[in-house]
């Protein structure tokens, strides 16, 4: 199981939410300050679940290795429905999971009935091969398919939703990203493929055109034909967040490694209300939500990953996706030992898996003698934990 508890901490200049996860390459190798100051409320469960399959043994069935987070259609670990973990292709780290004919792996979402959700994953299909997945609103009482997606062997694709079917194209021998946006409060779903919206549809209509439950139940990866060979990597479920667009970003500063071995970066953004919105980076394959600061006239997003370690680290903006910044590489020469007060602040928030949205807080409360202070929004630098400017 690869759940990543998001750590909320104020790190001298800003708060950060950190988790664990996946830097992209293709092929077989991956591409607060006083105790009397109230702590702002933050949303929880931004990252609900993540799996890049790298902790598993290649050549061994997925559900055999992790029957907690994954299952097969018939609850038959180790049988023909249980797909193999593979190291032939990966978009991060070393592994993915491959879906071939008769494999039928499911990920349960806990029968969610409200809120905004995003399910995303990367796929790789070799030339001449095909792939398929579906999403269901009911699995345990009565099977009800909300949407199905076929990646046909000729490079065409079909989205089936009960509304008019939609055709699209996909590229073989290339990692591409699938996103499913589920707005249960509005009874809407949206399928986005490789940063392009393919279709929006009624969630309750389902592929049968009837009326199904308003519920997010299961993602199903099924090997539908003899041609099926679809590799899946970086499976991510996010709860209650919305994305910003590339047009909101005016400049990407960094990444850099400061004198304490902290990987940092900054996005400058147009002024606006970013309440309820998030920005996600991949840092060494780990999804990290940046803190968004806005005062109505200026805005920025701040990334801070302490104790990244000596050596080269990768930073990539992945949500919003397709902004053209590429993967930034930075080499850390030091990894300073943790400051006890610093670590205490982190521990204070280790169960908060979220990001602060909207208006910038001016301070955070933590029961230590150390003062953690937010810088003013018009300060165009980042600070390390000693308060020294680093960017």
Beta strands, then each sheet from edge to edge (+ up, - down):
strand 1: 7-11
strand 2: 14-18
strand 3: 47-51
strand 4: 71-72
strand 5: 84-86
strand 6: 96-100
strand 7: 104-112
strand 8: 116-125
strand 9: 131-138
strand 10: 144-151
strand 11: 156-160
strand 12: 166-169
strand 13: 176-183
strand 14: 188-193
strand 15: 196-202
strand 16: 216-222
strand 17: 229-239
strand 18: 242-243
strand 19: 249-257
strand 20: 263-269
strand 21: 277-278
strand 22: 280-283
strand 23: 286-289
strand 24: 291-294
strand 25: 299-305
strand 26: 311-319
strand 27: 327-332
sheet 1: 1+ 2- 23+ 22- 26+ 27-
sheet 2: 3+ 17- 6+ 5-
sheet 3: 3+ 17- 8+ 13- 14+ 15-
sheet 4: 4+ 7- 16+ 9- 10+ 11- 12+
sheet 5: 18+ 21+
sheet 6: 19+ 20- 25+ 24-
end
